[in-house]
Amino acid sequence: MDTSVLPLNKSNMHMRIAMPVRLRALLALVFALHLLLGANLGLSVDEAHYALYAAHPALSYFDHPPLVGWAQWPLVALDASTVLLRLVPGVLWLGTVLLVYRLAVRLAADRGRAVQTQAGFWAVATLLLAPLLHILGIGLLPDTLLMFWSAALMLQTLRLMARLHASSWVQWLLLGLLLGLAGLSKYTAIFTAVAVALCLLHAHGLALLRKPGLWLAIVLALALVSPVAIWNAQNHWVSFVYQAKHGGGGSWQGLHLVRFLLVQALAFGFLLWWGGVGVRSVATGERMLLGFFAIPFAVLAYLSGGGTSLPHWTAPAWVALAPFAGIGLARTWVSGKRFPVRAMVLLQALACVALPAAMLSAGMPFMEGKTASAESSDAPNPFADLHGWDAAGARAKLLAAQQGLDAVAVQNWTLASRIGWYARPLKVHVLEDRFDQFDLWAGKLAVGGSALLVDWSQLPYEPPLGAHGFAQCHKLERLEVRRWGYAVSSFDFYACRGWSGQPEPRLKSAADKAAESASAPTGPSKP
């Protein structure tokens, strides 16, 4: 048992180091830029999906726990604008950065005031210069929530590792509260909970199990996450079955892992890797906090071999590494080895500018004409995703009313959330042979039913007709989406009737797209 994890006079050392005024001003500026960028972009596929959670309050949902919907519910109930919705991730991002600053300052407490301040600055810098973290600061995803709870849990665990706080019921209750909120955010919070347990066991040994506060924290955490279990029990445990299949992925391949690591380096930058240097600079017991990074990152890296890990899933892990990276960078900077740090700062700063610029312009002019088809190996324009869906939703509502239709249909589940959000309260049916959240909300389109079919040029499908589609589909119009004078994408709207109930979606071929473009009826254009 390590009984000297934190000296008693160290527990409040971080309170003496205030964040420099210039750093506060920089954070305020970045926060404002996040809101400005968010005000000029439509909701992404994931954002819209979780906003629909808030429009359909429930104890939990098919693919994620409920907090990402609950957090937005008051604003959605008030029909708040997109920029107000994006205040939620903005505040969470800012809170995460402030917690990381406090962690870095506290972990560097034995190295003097100057190094503490440097460590805090560099810890914040690693987050400001990580391109993907800015996306999570603009759009609310479960990972945005888990980043904040992970940083808060890391700080609270550090407190409870000290004998000074381990006898405090209030501190244990706070730990239980944070664990419960993390569990309500994302299922991968279980990795964070394991890190908490290992840190506290290392600090207190088996005596930890005799602390009543620990059991109180566990009971509170389980009570908070109970809505997830209750909802799943009422819905045949669909979330757990889905997550088990989703996490399993396909056959494991080393190439997938290499690709995952490369994407991680590009998405979060190389500055965070200085965490390896910083870990060696803290007390032995405090090094256990590295588990907040190592455990989720290792698991997700392994899962990437099966092709199931997405880049942003590791964001909470990188946030946990940032305090150590701040200490490592402070040491490197003070030692005079500044060239590699400056080079990384410059490269990552350019990436942090280029990414939002591409998002605002929809990748124009470099990605003009990038569309998908069954015959093309070219990837569609990823930035087109953020433009035109508001106009398409408004148009869908108008056309549905004109045609006497009470539902919208799409042929891929990734298209459902945006059109569902912007065309609400119209029901959305996904014409795929799969079960997802939209089946819980709207059910499958009934045999013989009718709907307004929406097709998007970035993921175009053939109109579903015959034995695996509708008896008839009449094309109504095309909505062109333009950004800064360039064509970005288009939406086709069909009035379809007589559904067969046997879906078999087929992507359009390049020839079909060319022929259809030449003869397509046009409608309004979205600038």
N, C-alpha and C positions, 0 to 999 in steps of 0.2 A: 504493500500500500504506500502510495506517495503522499505523505502528510505535509509536504512543503511545496505544493503546487504554486501557491501565491503567498508571498510574505504579507503579513497583515497590513503593513503600511503601503502596499502596492494597490490595494483594491480600489482606492479612490484617486490614484495618481492621475488618471485620465481627466479628472474633473478640472485640473489646473491648466490644461492646454485648450484654449479656445481656438476655434477655426479662424485662420487669418481672414481679414476683411476682404482682401482681393479674391480669395478662394470662394467666399460666400457670394461675392458679386458674380463670379464666373458661373457658379451653380445656378444663380437666379437667371442669368442670361441664357444658359442652356435650357432651363425649364421653360422660359418664354419661347425659345426657338422650337421646342417640342410642341408647344401649343399652337404656334403659328403654322408649323408644318402639318399638324393634325387637322387644323381648320381648312386646309387646302387639299386634303386627301379623303377619298371615300373609305369606308370600312373595308378591311381585308376579309378574306373568307372566314378566318378564325374569329376575328372581332365580331363580325355580323352573327356568327353562330352563337357566341356567348352573350351578345346583346339580346338575341332571341330567347336565351335562358331567362333573362330578366323580364321579357314580355310574357313568359309562361312560367310563373313562379311554381317551384316544386321542391320537395325534400332533396332530390338529387336528379341526375340526368344520365343518359345512356353512356356517354363516353368520359365524363368527368364529374367530380364532386361539385356541389352547388355554389360555392362561395363566389366564383367568378360571375355568376348571375345575380346572386344576392347583393353583391357590392354595387351593381348598377341599377338595381330595381327601383330605388327612389327616383333617380333621374329619368329612367325609361317611363315610369308611371306618370311623370310630369311632362313627357314628350320633349325632353331636353334635346338641344342641338348636338351635333357630332362633337363640336369643340368642347362642350360641357361634359359629354361622356368621356372625353379624353383627359379631363382633369383627374380622373381616378388613377389611370396608370402613371400620369405625370407626378402626382403626389407620392405614389408608391415608389417610383424610381428615385425621387428626391430623398425620401425617407431611407431607402436602401443605401444610398451614397453616404448619408450622414451617419448611419450605423457603422458602415465600413470604416469611416474616418475614426470613429470612437474606438473601434476594435484595434485598428493599427496603432493608434496613440497608446492604448492600454498595453498592447503586447510589446511595445518598444519602451516601456516605462523605465527599464533598467539602463537605458543607453543615453540618458540625458535629454534635457528639454529640446535642444537643437535637432537631435536625431528624431525625437518624437514628432516634432512638427514636420520634419522632412518626410517621415514615414507616413503620416496622415495625408500630406499633400500627394505623395506618389501613389498611395492607395486609391485616392479619389481619381488621380490622373489615369490609372489603369482602366477605371470604369468609364471615364469620359472619352477615352480613346479606343474603346471596344465597340466597333460599328453595330453589331447586332443588339447590344444592350440599349441603344437608342431606339431601336424599333420596339422593344418591349417597354420603353418609357413613353411611347406614343399610343400603342395599341394594347388594350387589356387582354392578356392571356393568363391562364393558370400559372404560367411560369413567372409572370410579373408579380403575382401575389407570393409565390413560393420564394422568390428572390428576397423579398422583404422579410418574410417569416424566418428564412434560413439565417439571415444576418442577425435578426433579433434573437433567435434561438442560440446562435453561436455566442452572442454577448451574454445571454442569460446563463448558459452553461458555464461560461468562464467565471461568472459570479459564484455559481453554486459549487464550483470546484474548490473554492476557498472556504476554509473552516468558518470564517467570519459570517458567511451567509447561509451555510448549509443547515443551520438550525432555525432558519426563518421560515415560518409557514407562508408568509406573503410571497417570498421568492419562489417557493415550490408551486404555489397556486399560479403565479405568473408563468412558470415553465409549463404547467398543464394547459393553461389558456393558449399559449403560443403553439404547443404541439397540436392541440385541437384545431386551431385555425389553419395550421399548415395542412393537417389531414383533410380539412374541408376544401382546400385549394387544389391539391393534386395527389394522385395515388403514390407518386414517387417520393412524397414526403416521408414514406416509411424509411428511406435511406437516411434522411436527416435524423429521424428518431433513433436509428441504430447508432449514428455518430454521437448523439447526446448520451446514450446509454454507455457506450465505450469510454467516453471522456469521464463521466461521473464514476464509473467503476474503477478506472485507473486512479482517480483522485482519492476515492474513499474506500476502495476495496469492497469486500463483502459486507462490511458494516453499513454500506449504502442501503442494503435490503432491510435494515432495522430502523430506517428513518421513516416515521409516519408521513412526513411531508412528501416523500417519493410516491407513496401509494395514493395519497390525496391527489397528486398531480396526474397520476395514471387514470384515476377514476374520472377526474374532470375532463381529461383529453378524450377518453372513450365516450363520455356523455356528449361532448361537443360533436364528435363525428358520428354519433348514432343515427342522425337522419339519413346518412348514406346507406347504412345497413338496413334501416326500416324500408327505405324506398326500394332497395334491391330485393328484399324479401317479398315485397308486394309485386315485383316485376321479374320474377324467375331468375334473379341474380344475373341479369343481362350484362351489367357493367363488368362484373368480375370475369365472366366468360369471355367478353369482348377483349378485355385487357390481357387475359392469359393468351388468347390467340394472337392478338396484336403484338405482344411482347415476344412471342416465340419466333415470329418471322419465318424466313425460308432457310435453306441450307446455308451453313456458316461458310464465309469466304474471307480470306485474308485481305483481298483487294478492297472489300467493303470497309474494313477497318482502316486501311491506309487512306481511303477516300474520306472517311469520317474525320480522321486526325488532321488531314489537310484542310478540310472545310472548317474545323474548329479553329485552326491557326488563323485562317483568313477572317472568320466571323468575329473572333474575340481578340485577335492580335497576339503578338509575341511578348508584350510587356508583362502580361500576367504570369508568364513562365518564370519570372524572377522570384516567384513564390518559393521555388526550390532553394534559393539562396536565403530567403527570409526565414524559412522554417528553422534553419540551423542557428539562427540568431536569437531564438526565444528559449525560455526555460523548458526543461525536458517535459514536464507535465503539460505545458501549453502546446507542445507539438502535437498532442493528441487531437487538437482542434483541426488538424489537417484532414482528419476523417470526414469533415463536412464537405471537403472537395473530393478526396480520394474514393470514398465509397460510392457516391452516385456516379462519378465520372467513370470509374472502372466498370460498373455494371452497364452503363449506357454504351460505353465503348465496346464491351463484349456483345451487347445486343445489336450494335451496328453491323457486326459480322453477318447477322441474319437479315440485314437490310431494313431494320425497323427504327433506328434512332434518327430523329430530326435535329438539326443544328441547335435550335433554341432550348431543347430539353436540358442541356447542360448548363444553362445560364445560372441557376442557383449555385451550382458547384463552383463556377468561376468567381461568383461574388464572394464565396467563402474563402477562395484563395487570395483575393485582392488584398486583405490586410497583410498577409505574408509577403506578397509581391511588393507592397509599399515599403516594408522594412528592407527587403532585398535591394530594391532600387535606391533607397536612401543610402545604404551601405556602398553600393556601386558608385553613386554620385559623389559621396564624400571622399571616396578613395581616389577620385580623379579619373576613373574610367568612364568618361562621359560620351565618347563618340558613339558607341553602339546604342546607348540610351537615346541620344538625340536622333539617330537614324530611325529607330523604331517609332519615336514620337512623330517624326515627320511623315513617315509612311502611313501610320495609323490615322493621323490627322487628315491626310489626303483622302483616305478611305471613308472617314466619317463625314467628309464634305461631299464626296462623290456619290455616296449611297442616297442621301436625301435628295440630291440634285436629280439623280436618275428617277427617283420616285415621283418627284414633282413634275418632271417632263415626260413621264411614262417611257423613259429610255430613248426619247427622240433626240436627234434623228437617227441614231445608231441602230435602233431596233425596229424601224418602220417596216411593215410587211411581214413581221415574224408571226406566223400563225401555225396552228397544228393541223395535221391531217393524218390519215391512216398510212399514207405512203411516204411521209416525210420524217426524216430523222432529226430535223431541226426542232429545238425546244421553242415553245411559244414565248412571247414577250412577258416576263414575269412582272413587269411594272404596269402592264395594261390592267392588271387585276384591281388597281386602286382607282380606276376612272370609269365613269359612265353608268355605274350600277344604280345610282340615285335616279338618273333620267330614265333608265330602263324600267325601274320599279314603278315610277310615276306613269310611264306609258302603258305598262302592263295593267295597272289598275283601270286606266281609261278604256283600253281596248277590251278588257274583260267585261266592264260594264256595258259597253256598246254591243258586245256579242252575247250578252246574257249568261256569262260564265262566272262561276263562283270560286274557281280554283286555278292555280298556275301549276304547270308541270315542267320538269326538267329531266334530262336523261343521265345526269351524273350528280352524285350527292354533293360534290364540291360547288356546284352551281346553285344549290338550293338556298344557302344561308343568305347570300347577298340579295337575291330576288325576293326571298322571304321577308327580309328586314325592310327593304325599301317598298315592297308592294303590300305590306301588312295593312289590313287584317286578312287578306286573301290567304286561303290554305295553299300549301305547297306539297305536291306529290312528286316523289322521286321515282322515275320509271326504270328502276333497276331491280334485279333479283337479289336483293340484300335487305337486311333489317338495320335501321338506324333511328336516330332521334326523331326524324321527320315522320316515321311511321307511328311513333308514339303520339305525336302532335296531331297529325292529319289522317293517319291510316293509309292503306293502299287505295289507289284510285279504283273505284268499283267497276266491275265488268259492265260495259255499255256506257260508262261515264264520259263526261266531256271536260275539257280544260283548255286554257290558253297555254300553248307550248312555247317556251322561250329557248332559243338556241344562241350561243355566243361564239363568235368567230375564233376565239382563242382555244376553244375546246368544242369544235363543231361536230354535230351528229347528223346523220341522215334522218329525215322526217320518218317517224315510226308508223308504217302503214301495213295493213294486211294482217296475217295470222299473229304477228308479234307486235302489233301496234293498234292504231285507230282505223276505223272504217273509212274515215276521210279527214284530211287536214288541208285547210285553206290558208295559204300564206296571206297575211294581212299587210305587213310592211317591214321595212328594215330601218333600224335606228343606227346612224353612223356616229361614232365617238371620235372626236378630234381633240388633240392637245397641242397648243402652241402652233396651230396651223398644220399639223401632221395627222394623218389617219392612224388611229390607235387600234380600234376594234369596231365590231358592229354586232347588233342584236337583231335576230329575226324572230318575228312573232307569227304564230299560226293558231287559227281556231280549229281545234281538233275534237271530233266526236266519235262515239262508238268504240270505246277502249276494249281490247281483247282480253286483257288481264294476263298476257304472256309476254313480258318484256324481253327484248334482245337488242340492246342499243348497239349501233354500229357507227364508228367515226366516219366522217365524210372523207372521200379520197381527194387528192389534189385536183383531179380532173373535174369532179363534181363541184368543187368550190369555184373553179374558174368558170364553168358553165353557168352556175347559179349567179355569180357576181355580174355576168354580162346581161342577165335578164331580170335581175332582182328589182322589184318595186321598191322605191325609196320612200323614206319617211323623214321625220325631223332629224336634225343633226345636233349632237351634244358637243359644245365647244370644250 
